[in-house]
Amino acid sequence: MTRVMICGDLVWAHKECEELLNGIAEVVRMDSSDRADFLTSLQPGGKYEGITGLYRHNVSTDRIGVFDKEIIDGLAATGVKWIAHNGAGYDQIDVLYCKEKGIFVSNTPGAVDDATATTALYLLISALRCFSRAERSVRAGAWKTTHSAGEAHDLTGHTIAILGLGGIGLRLAEFVHAFPMRVIYHNRHKVAHVPDWCEYYGADRLDEMLAEADVLSVHVPLRDDTVHLVDEAMIRKLKPGAVIVNTARGKVIDEAAMIRALEDGHLSAVGLDVYPDEPQVNPRLFDFKNATLLPHMGTETCDSQKKMEIRALSNLRDYLTKGKGSDIIPEFR
């Protein structure tokens, strides 16, 4: 029987795993304590010999590291043809090398949309209304002594620019439209089948979009070409007093440039769920009373995590039964 591996945590969907893979594949659990044992176990005669597909969770990095060329070579040698990654972001996998070695990669778009978009919404509301600072003051017994109404703003009537209108960005757009906020967005290409109230700004109008934005919310994947996409130049093109919200990946923003803009007041606030060197957070950010900071909570709900597990497992099942999963990442299309 075909063998597949569960590589990393499977917490919520044990029953669904059995239902999806029973009679189709033998399920092997990755129980290696370190990278060396993992690589040895992939070799002929090892306990992982002959696996053709695997479910992957980022928590596996704690024991065996990221899926770099060394890991991918080991997987390819034992016969792996599909990595069903649990997560929307897949920057811990060298996907271009996977493609070179004939290993397809899928992710779990859609399953994370609600949870990540509500995280962005919280950060947006907190940043505009100064709620994080207010909570800290009440916990310190200072009531509203640190609050200034002149620094707080309603969402209604303000403009949000969404950088990357994928599933998460579009879900956030739907949320903020209820206030209503004006929604403008930039993608490499105009997104089909979006509401008329989502206004598209192409590359030739990017500067115009930034100049109109009260809030810039970032929703692009981390790739080589998106590292520091939000750089000094882009930040300075935002209107004075703008807010940046980031629930994508920390390295998409030039953190040093963002901090300089906070220092001189060009940015009035930030709402961050992600950082360049997680779990480390630049201590300089703690000095800004107008920074709302979360420890990468975007998908930290049982509902979303179960949906993600089931979607990744379904992609693995579809590879085994149909030869192809439903969520192949863009690099393979």
N, C-alpha and C positions, 0 to 999 in steps of 0.2 A: 504493500500500500504506500502511496505517496506520503512523504513526511513533511510537516511544516513546523515552524518554531514560533513560540511566543517569546519575544525578546523584550523584556521589560514588564512593567506592571499590567495586569489585567485585573481590575478591581470590581467592576460593576456588572460585567456581562459574562459571567461564568456559564450560566444556563444557556445564553444565546450562543456562546462559543461552541458548546456541545451540540446545540441544535443545528448550527450552520455547517459544522465540519464533521459531524458523526457520519461514519460510513464513507466519507470522502477522503479523509487523510488521517494519519497518525499525528497527534499533536505532541510535540516535544517542548519541554520548558527549558529556557536558557537559565542554567543555574551556576554558570561559571563565576568565580569570585574576582577574576581579573582578565585582562586582555590576553595574556599569554595562554591561559587555560582555554579561553574561548577559541583562539586560533588553532591550538593543538587539537581541540575537540572537533573541528571542522575537517580535519585530515582523514584519509582512509583509515577505518577502524575506530575512529573517534565516535563519541556519543551523538554528535550532530551530523554524522556522515549521511549524505543522500537527501538532505532537506532541499526542497525546490522553491519554497516560498516562506516568508516570515512576516509576522505582525511585529511592528517596532514601536516602542514608546521611548521618549527622550530620557526617561529615568534609567534606561540601560546604560547611558553614558557614565553614570556614577561608577560602574564596574568595568566596562570594557571600552569606554571612550566613544568619540564620535565615529561615524561611519566614513572613515577616510579611505585612501587607496589600499592600505594594508588590510583593513577589514573587508573591503569590497573584493579584493583579490581572493581572500579566503572563502568568501561566500560564492564567488563565481566558480572557484575550483571544485566546490562540493556540489554544484548544480543549481544554485539559487537563481531563479528567473524573475522573481517578483518580491518587492519590499512594500508591504502595506503599512505605511507610516500613519501613526495616530497623531494627528495634529494638522492644522492648516499650514503652519510654517515648517519648512524642512531644511533649514540651513545647517543642521547638524549632519547632513548626508551630502557627500560629494556626488551630486546627481549627474553631472556631466561625465564623470568616470563610470558611474553605473551604466549610463547610456553606451559608453564605449565598450563595456564588458557584456552588454546584452541583458542587463537587469533593469526591468521596468520599476518605476516608483509611483505609488499612488499616495494621496493624502486624504484629508477629511474636510473638504470645504462644505459649508452649509451647516454642519453640526456645531460649529463654534459661533455662528453668526449672532444669535441672540445674546449669549453670555458676554462676548467681547464688545458688542455694540452697547449693551447696557453699562459695561465698565467705562466705555468712552463717554457715554451720556453722564454718568456720575462725575467723572473728571471734569467734563465741560461745565456742568452745573456748579460744582464746587469752586472751580476756577473763577467763573463769572460772578458768583454770589459771595465769594470769600468764605465758604462754609468750613473748609479745613482749618483755616486760621481761627474762626469763631469757635469751633469745637475744642481746639487746643486751649483757648482762653477760658472757656467755661470749666474745663477739667482742672485748670490751674486756679480756679476760684476768682478769676478776673472779670467775669461776666462779659460785657461788650466793650471793655476798655481798649481793646486792640482793633475794634471795628470802625471803619469809616464808610458811611453810606456812599460817599463820593467815589469810592473805589469799587463799588459793587454794581452789577448790571443785571437786568432781566435778560432772559433769552429772547423773548418776543421782540421781533423787529430787527434783530441783528442778523448778520450774514456769516454762515459757516462755509468754509471752503474745504472740501473733502479731497484729499490727495490719494486717489486709488478707490474707485467706486466698484469694488468687488462685492461679495455677499455681505461682508461686515460693514463696509462703507455705505452700502445701500440701506441696510437695516438701520444704521444710525440716522441716515437721511430721513427715513420714515418716522423715526422717533421725534427728531427735532422739528419736523414739519408740523407736528401737532401743536407747537407753541403759539404761533408759527415762527420759525426762523426761515430766512431766505437760504436756499441750498444751491451752491455752485460747486462744480467739481472738475478735476483734471484727471484724465487717463491718457495712455498712449493712443487709444482710439475711443471714439464716442461709444457709449454703451447702448445697445439696442434695448428696446422695451422697458424704458424707465419712465417714470411720470414726467409730465411736461414741466413740472415745477423744479426738476433737477436740471440746472442750466450747465451745459457743457462748455468748457474753455479748453481749446486745443493748445498745442505747443506755442503757436503764434500769439496766443492771448494769455499765456501763463502769468506774465507780469501784471497784466490787467486784473486777473483773478486775485492775485496776492494783495494788490493794492485795495481791493474791495472787501477783504476778509477781516471780520472781527475775530474769527477763530479759524485756525488751520488744524484740521484733524488728519492724522497720518495713518494710512491703511495700505501700505505697499509692502510686498515681501522683501526679505533681505537677500540680495544677490550682489555679485561684484559691482554691478552697475548702479545699485541703489545705496551703497555705502556712502554716507554723508550726502545723500540726495538733497536733504534739507540743510543747506550749507549757509555760510555767512551771507552770501549774496541773496539767497531766497528769503532768509529771515528778515534782512533789512528792507526787502521789498514789501513786506507786510505793513499795514498801516500802523502808525505809532499807537502803543497800548494794546496790541493784539495779543491773543492767547494761543498757545500751542498745546495740543493734546496728542499724546502718542500711545497707542495700544498695539503697535506693529512690532518693531524690533528697535532696540536702543541705538544700534549703529546706523540706522537710516538717517538720524539727525547728528550733525556735528555738535556734540555736547558742549565743547568749549565755546563755540560761537553762540549757542543758545544761552549759556551762562553769562557771556558778555552782554547779550541783549537784555537779560534780566537785571544785570548790574546797572546798566545805564538807563533803564526804564523803557527801552523800545518795546520790550515785551512786558505786559502788565502781570502775567501769570502763566504758569504751565500746569498741566495735569499729566502725570507720567505713570505708566504701569510697567514700562520696560526700560532697560538701561544697557549701556554698551558692554559692561563686564559683570553681568549677573553671576552670583547674588551680591556682588559688591556694588554699592551705590556711592557715587561721588559725594563725599561729605560736604562739599561746597553747596550742594542742593539743599541741605538741611538749614542753611543760613537764610533762605528766602522764605519769608512769611507767606508769600503768595504762591507757593508751590504745593500742590496736592500730589502726594506720592503714595503709590501702592506697590506691593511686592509681587508683580506679575500675577495678578489675580484674574486675568481675562477669562479663562475657562475653568475657574475653580468652583464649579458647582457639580453636584452629583448628576443632575439632569444632563448637562452638556457632556460631561465625561463619559457617561453611559452611551450617549448618542455617538460620540467619537469612537468608542471601542467597537460598537456594533457596526459602524460604517467602515472602519478599517478591516474588521473581520469579514464583512460582506464583500469588500474588494478582494480579499484573499480567496474567499470561497468562489467568487466569480472568475478569478484567474484559473482556479483548479477545474471548474466545470465548463467555463466558456472560453478560456484562453485569454481573457482580458477583463480587468476590473473597470469600474465606471469612472474613477477619479484620477486618471493618469495626469501627472503634473504637466504644466505647459511646455517644459523643456523637451518632452517626448512627443508633442503633437505636431 
